[in-house]
Amino acid sequence: MTDDALAPAFGEALVAFEEHLRAEKGRSPHTVRAYLSDLTSLFAHAQRDGARGPDDLDLRRLRAWLAFQSTRGGSRSTVARRAATARVFSAYAARTGLASRDAGAQLASPKVRRALPTVLGRAEAAAVLDAAQEDATDGGATTLRDVALVELLYATGIRVSELCGLDLGDVDRGRGLVRVRGKGGKERAVPVGAPALAALDRWLSSGRPELSTDASGQAVFLGVRGGRLGPRSARAIVHARMRRVDGVADVGPHALRHSAATHLLEGGADLRSVQEVLGHATLATTQIYTHVSVERLRATYDQAHPRA
């Protein structure tokens, strides 16, 4: 069912909630699209059950929608995300008068066991970066860019969208920091190590000028046509770099983020500092990396101890 087929009250609620997410909450376009897609599905399902607006979204209809998602093959994590969408909207509707009650307050989510993220070992990460540095010695503009990109992702643990959004003024060489705009438009300063800064300097001084055009603006990383490098292209670059090293998993930028966080903790960094580096809103999100480290310790023990 399309947006146009929804009852007017549902359609108006979608428009109001979208404005709330964008203007008041500062949610990313991707997050807004996900919310609206879930809500459109919820509204359509409730409407087929006789509902005509947000005030008709009672707990029974919310549960029926989630049950329908499960029967259609939705994973536990997908159903849990959609339950969260329903709760967020229900609270908003009650607060703004779109509904007379918060029906989602009692809506439970299926428990989801979080999978441990893919992480490179220290030796694997070093092999990838060493190979990249060798290529940079006589490489062209795109090689210098790719090396700087991989070095910076691993050095900082920033998201690929944050890396692609970097401007020239965001790099503070004197203090060894980059200023990053994360989720919700929040800014944070992230430390950068010497090898990554050196690779970035080589790209900015010798590589970027070759690709720069009138369309480049202040973007740090550029595509072959001179515009700002997009996340999809950045992911392809990381995958290509991984495939150049035998024995290393073909992973993307998020695995470099996971690796950076895990290696920081293994090196003695405290969890709160890692949270700041990664830009996590809550410490609970960062805590998964403590489990990664424990799993790696267990694997090492099983392999090394004679009576494991």
C-alpha positions in Angstrom: 0.0 0.0 0.0 1.4 3.4 -0.9 1.4 6.6 1.1 -1.4 8.0 -1.1 -3.7 5.0 -0.1 -3.4 5.7 3.6 -6.2 7.5 5.5 -5.6 11.2 5.8 -4.8 11.1 9.5 -2.1 8.5 8.9 -0.6 10.5 6.0 -0.6 13.7 8.0 1.1 11.9 10.9 3.9 10.7 8.5 4.5 14.2 7.4 4.6 15.6 10.9 6.8 12.8 12.2 9.3 13.2 9.3 9.6 16.9 10.1 10.1 16.1 13.8 12.9 13.7 12.9 14.7 16.0 10.5 14.3 19.4 12.2 14.1 18.6 15.9 16.1 15.4 16.2 18.6 16.0 13.4 18.3 12.4 12.2 20.2 11.4 9.1 18.4 10.9 5.8 19.0 7.2 6.0 17.5 7.0 9.5 14.5 9.1 8.5 13.8 6.8 5.5 14.0 3.7 7.7 11.5 5.2 10.2 9.1 6.2 7.5 9.3 2.9 5.8 8.5 1.0 9.0 5.6 3.4 9.9 4.1 3.2 6.4 4.0 -0.6 6.8 2.5 -0.3 10.3 -0.1 2.2 9.2 -1.1 0.1 6.2 -1.4 -3.0 8.3 -3.5 -1.2 11.0 -5.7 0.3 8.3 -6.5 -3.1 6.9 -7.6 -3.9 10.4 -10.0 -1.0 10.5 -7.8 1.8 12.0 -8.1 5.3 10.5 -5.4 7.2 12.4 -2.7 7.2 15.0 -5.3 7.2 17.9 -6.5 3.7 16.7 -3.0 2.2 17.1 -3.7 0.1 20.2 -1.4 -2.5 21.7 -3.2 -5.3 20.0 -2.7 -3.8 16.5 1.0 -3.1 17.2 1.6 -6.7 18.3 -0.3 -8.0 15.3 1.9 -5.9 12.9 5.1 -7.3 14.5 3.7 -10.9 14.4 2.9 -10.3 10.7 6.6 -9.2 10.1 7.8 -12.4 11.7 5.6 -14.6 9.5 6.9 -12.8 6.5 10.5 -13.9 7.4 11.7 -10.9 9.3 14.7 -11.6 11.4 14.7 -11.0 15.2 16.8 -8.0 14.8 14.5 -6.5 12.1 11.4 -7.1 14.2 13.2 -5.6 17.2 14.0 -2.5 15.1 10.4 -2.2 13.9 9.2 -2.5 17.5 11.5 0.3 18.5 10.1 2.4 15.6 6.6 1.8 16.9 7.5 2.8 20.4 9.2 6.0 19.3 6.3 7.0 17.1 3.7 6.1 19.8 5.4 8.2 22.4 5.6 11.1 19.9 2.0 10.8 19.0 0.9 10.8 22.6 3.1 13.8 23.4 1.8 15.9 20.5 -1.8 15.0 20.7 -2.0 12.8 17.6 -3.0 10.0 20.0 -4.8 10.0 23.3 -2.4 7.4 24.8 1.1 5.9 24.4 0.1 2.4 23.2 3.7 1.4 22.5 4.9 1.9 26.0 4.1 -1.8 26.8 5.3 -3.1 23.5 8.1 -5.7 24.0 10.8 -6.5 21.5 12.3 -9.9 20.8 15.6 -10.3 22.4 18.5 -10.2 19.9 21.8 -11.7 20.5 24.3 -9.3 19.1 26.8 -10.9 16.7 30.4 -10.1 17.5 31.8 -7.8 14.8 34.5 -9.0 12.3 37.9 -7.8 13.6 41.3 -7.9 11.9 44.2 -9.1 14.1 47.0 -6.7 14.7 49.3 -8.5 12.3 46.6 -8.5 9.6 46.0 -4.8 10.0 49.7 -4.1 9.9 50.1 -6.3 6.7 47.4 -4.3 4.9 48.8 -0.9 5.9 52.4 -2.0 5.1 51.4 -3.2 1.6 49.5 0.1 1.1 52.6 2.2 2.1 54.7 0.2 -0.4 52.3 1.0 -3.2 52.4 4.7 -2.2 56.1 5.1 -2.8 55.6 5.3 -6.6 51.8 5.4 -6.9 49.7 8.0 -8.6 47.0 10.3 -7.2 44.4 7.6 -6.6 46.9 5.3 -4.9 47.9 8.1 -2.5 44.3 8.8 -1.8 43.5 5.1 -1.1 46.4 4.7 1.2 45.5 7.8 3.2 41.9 6.6 3.3 42.7 3.2 4.8 45.3 4.6 7.2 42.8 7.2 8.5 40.0 4.7 8.9 42.1 2.4 11.0 43.8 5.2 12.9 40.6 6.9 14.0 37.9 4.3 13.9 35.5 6.8 12.3 32.6 5.8 10.2 32.9 5.8 6.4 30.3 8.5 6.1 32.2 10.6 8.6 35.4 10.1 6.6 33.7 11.1 3.3 32.3 14.2 5.0 35.7 15.5 6.1 36.7 19.0 4.9 40.2 20.4 4.7 39.6 22.6 7.7 38.7 19.6 9.8 42.3 18.3 9.8 44.4 19.8 12.7 47.9 18.6 11.9 49.4 20.6 14.8 47.4 18.7 17.4 47.1 15.5 15.5 43.3 15.6 15.4 40.4 15.5 12.9 37.1 17.1 13.6 34.3 14.7 12.7 30.6 15.3 12.3 28.8 12.2 13.5 25.2 11.0 13.8 22.7 13.7 14.7 25.2 16.3 13.5 27.3 15.9 16.7 30.9 17.0 16.4 33.9 15.3 18.1 37.6 15.6 17.8 39.4 12.3 17.1 43.2 11.7 17.5 45.2 10.6 14.5 48.5 8.8 14.6 51.7 9.8 12.8 51.5 7.2 10.0 48.0 8.3 9.1 48.9 12.0 9.2 51.9 11.4 7.0 49.8 9.4 4.4 47.2 12.2 4.6 49.9 14.9 4.0 51.2 13.0 0.9 47.7 12.8 -0.5 46.8 16.4 0.1 50.1 17.7 -1.2 50.8 15.4 -4.2 47.6 13.5 -5.0 44.6 15.8 -4.4 45.8 18.6 -6.6 45.8 16.2 -9.6 42.1 15.3 -9.1 40.9 18.7 -7.9 38.3 20.5 -10.0 35.8 23.4 -9.4 33.5 20.7 -8.0 35.9 19.7 -5.3 35.1 22.4 -2.8 36.8 21.7 0.6 36.4 17.9 0.5 39.4 16.0 1.8 38.8 12.9 -0.3 37.9 13.2 -4.0 36.7 10.8 -6.6 38.3 10.5 -10.0 36.1 13.2 -11.4 37.0 15.7 -8.7 33.9 15.6 -6.6 33.6 14.5 -3.0 34.3 10.8 -2.6 31.1 8.9 -1.7 30.8 6.1 0.9 30.1 3.5 -1.8 33.4 4.3 -3.5 35.2 4.4 -0.2 34.0 0.9 0.6 35.1 -0.4 -2.7 38.6 1.0 -2.1 38.8 -0.7 1.3 37.7 -4.0 -0.1 40.3 -3.7 -2.9 43.0 -3.0 -0.4 42.1 -6.1 1.6 42.1 -8.3 -1.4 45.7 -7.4 -2.1 47.0 -9.1 1.0 46.9 -12.9 1.1 45.3 -14.4 4.2 43.4 -11.3 5.2 39.6 -11.3 5.2 37.9 -9.2 2.5 36.3 -6.7 4.9 35.0 -3.2 4.6 35.4 0.1 6.4 33.2 -0.9 9.4 35.6 -3.8 10.1 38.4 -1.3 10.3 36.4 0.7 12.8 35.8 -2.5 14.8 39.5 -3.4 14.6 40.6 0.1 15.8 38.3 -0.1 18.8 39.3 -3.6 19.7 43.0 -2.9 19.4 42.7 0.3 21.5 41.1 -1.7 24.3 43.7 -4.5 24.0 46.4 -1.9 24.2 45.0 -0.6 27.5 42.6 2.2 26.6 39.6 2.6 28.9 36.1 2.0 27.6 35.0 5.6 28.1 37.8 6.9 25.9 37.0 4.5 23.2 33.4 5.6 23.4 34.5 9.2 22.7 36.7 8.1 19.8 33.9 6.1 18.2 31.2 8.7 18.8 28.8 6.2 20.5 25.9 7.8 22.3 26.0 5.3 25.1 28.6 3.2 26.8 26.5 0.1 26.3 27.2 0.2 22.5 30.9 0.3 23.1 30.9 -2.6 25.5 30.6 -5.1 22.7 34.3 -4.6 22.1 35.1 -6.0 25.5 33.4 -9.2 24.4 35.4 -9.2 21.2 38.6 -9.0 23.2 37.5 -11.8 25.5 36.6 -14.0 22.5 40.1 -13.4 21.1 41.7 -14.2 24.4 39.7 -17.5 24.6 40.8 -18.4 21.0 44.4 -17.7 21.8 44.3 -19.7 25.1 42.7 -22.7 23.3 45.4 -22.6 20.7 48.4 -22.0 23.0 47.8 -23.7 26.3 48.8 -27.4 26.4 45.9 -28.3 28.6 43.2 -25.9 27.2 
